[in-house]
Structures are given as structure tokens and as C-alpha cells.
């Protein structure tokens, strides 16, 4: 279903964007970027990807479940599909589902420096464009790694994560 006022490519094609990330765990900043993408594109796929340079706290399946629960609780699940991708390049997933756009949340110039070469390679490899979205400044300092560190040291992560994640982390099931 297309929301009123949603942009479309010439020819009437539905616009589909992919929001990739490790989401370990999903934060309020992630939800903010997903909501912004959802307001621009007809359909959004949130794709949990494996980052070989990171040691994951949560299994991929649990991350997918927490994102789905957080989106439902925030009223953002309409037009959003949550899945995972672990085989091949992210652009392969984009081509498989017909997405022409990747969405990346950018918190600082460090993120721009890290994401720009990947954006260029994704465009070179498959013609997939990357759109950088800025999160609400209230969330620009929050990262999943910061949330993991605060939680590991017994701190309250509830100001930084959706309720589903806060409840899960408070349960101690992630340790």
C-alpha cells in the first residue's frame, strides 16, 4: 500500500529502500532513521547484516525479533519488512528485492568517512545509491556499542533503546 505523498520513480514504480545494520541492539536512533526512511519511501526493508569486524552480543534471529517488536510498539511496522542477510554482498540483497536505494544513518563525520567508500563501491558494483539520513540530535550520540557497554556495567539503557530492548536487557537474558 502506498502512503499519500510518497515519491515514486518515473513510470510509477514503487520506491523501496533498504536500511541495513547490525542492530546489536536496535536503538532509538535506529528507529528514528527507519521512521524517516519510511516517510520518504513506499516500502522499507530493515536488514540485519553480519559485520565481521564486530563480535555480536545478540544472535541475528533475536535482533530481528527485537526490531519487529520495537517497530510494532512505535507504530512503525506498516510498510516495513525486517529480515536478515548473511550470504553475499548487501547489494545482492538489494538486487534480489528490487531496491535501488540504501539508507544509512549518519551521526558524525566519522560515520561519513566510514560509509562513503562503501557507498561508492555499492554504486559501482550494482548501481545502488546510498542516501545518508541524519538522526534527531537527541539520538546522535547513541550507538549500539555504547548501549552494550552501559548494559554490561549495570547501567540503565532505557533512555537509548526502545522498550522491547530495554525489557530484554533488564531480563539479563543477553549476558
N, C-alpha and C positions, 0 to 999 in steps of 0.2 A: 504494500500500500504506500502510496506517495503522499507525503505531507504537503500541505498547501505552501506554496512559495519555494519549494525545493528546486535548486538549479538542475538543469538537465543538459547533457551534451547535445550537440546538433543532431537531429534525426530522432529525437525523442527517447534516447536510451536512458535507462535508469542509472543514476550515478551510484557507484559502490566504492567505498573506501575501506582500507584495512588499517586497523590500529594494532600494531604488533608490540610486544614487550614480554619481559619475563614475569612481570606482575607478581613478585615474590616478597611480600604480598601486594595486592592491589591497594592503592592509597586514594585519598580524596583528590589528590592532584590528577591521578589517572582517570577517575570518574569525571572530573571537570573537563579533561581533554576529550573523553569519549562523548560527553554531552555536547561539547562544541562541534565535534565531527558530526554527530547525529543531527544537529541543527543545520548543517551545511549540505550533507549528502543524504540521498534517499535511503540508503542501506549502509550499515557499518558492520564489519566483521572485526571483532576483537580476537586477536590470535596470540595465544600463549606460545612463545617460542623458547627453545633451549638456547641459553647463552653459554658456550663452552668456557668462557673466561670467568664464570661465576659458579660458586658452589650453592646450590639451591637449598633453601630451608624447607620448602613445601614441594611435595610431588606435583607434577603437572595437573593431574586429574583434580586434586584438591584446589589448586589455583583456579581452574576453570569453574568449579562449583562455587567458590567464594565470589568470583566475579559475577556469575549469574545471580547469586543471591543478593549481592550488593546492588546490581542493576535493577532487580525487581523491587527492592526496598526503596530505591531512589526514584522509582517510576520511569526508568530509562530503558527498559527492556524492549519496548516497541521499536522495530526496525534494526535491532542489534542481535547479531549471532555471535556466540562465544565458542571458540574451538581451539585446537592446538595444532602445531605443525612442527615436526621434528626431522623430517626427511627431505633433504634438498634445500634449495635456496628459498627464501621468502618470496622472491619474485615468481618462483614456480607455483606457489600457492595462489598468488595474485592472478597469474595467467589461468590457472585451473578454474577459478571462480569468476573470472571476467573483470577483476578490479584493475583500474588504471592509476589509482592513487594510494599512496601510503601516507598515513598521518603519524607524525612524531611530535610529542610534547617536548618543548624546549624550555628549560628552567634558567639557563645561563649561557654565557659564551662558551663554557666548557662543553655543554651539550651540542652547540652549533659546530664546534671544532670536531667533535667525535662523529656527529651524524652526517656532516656534509660529504665526506668521501664516500660513505655508503650510499647516500642519495644519488651521487653522480654515477656510481657503479650500477645501481639498480636501474637508472635511466639508460645507461649504455647497454646493459645486458638484455633488458626486456621492454624498454620504453615506459617503465613505470615511474611516474613523477612522485616526488615526496613534497608534502605540504607540512611546514612547521607551524604548530599552534602553541601560543603562549598560554600557560595556565593562569588562573586567577592568582594574583600576587600573594594571597593568603596561603597558597599551597606551594609556592615556588621554591621553598627551602626544604621541602619534604621529598625524601627518596625512600624506596623500599629498603635499601641497606641501612639507612638511618632508623627506620622503624624496627628492623630486625635487631639492631644494636640496642635501642631503647628497651625493647621487649626482653632481650637476653639479660639485661641488667636489672630487670624487675620494674621498669618504668611503665607509666600509663601511656599507651599508644592511641587511645580513643580520640584525641584531637586530630589525628593524622590519617585515620583509616575509616572506612565505612563500618557501620555497626556489626555487620556479619563477620568482618575480620577481627574487630575488637573482641567480640564474644568468643570467637575461635581461639584467639591468642590468650585470652584470660583463662580459658579452659585448661591451658597447659598441654594440649594435645599435639602441639607443634614441636615441642622440645625433644 
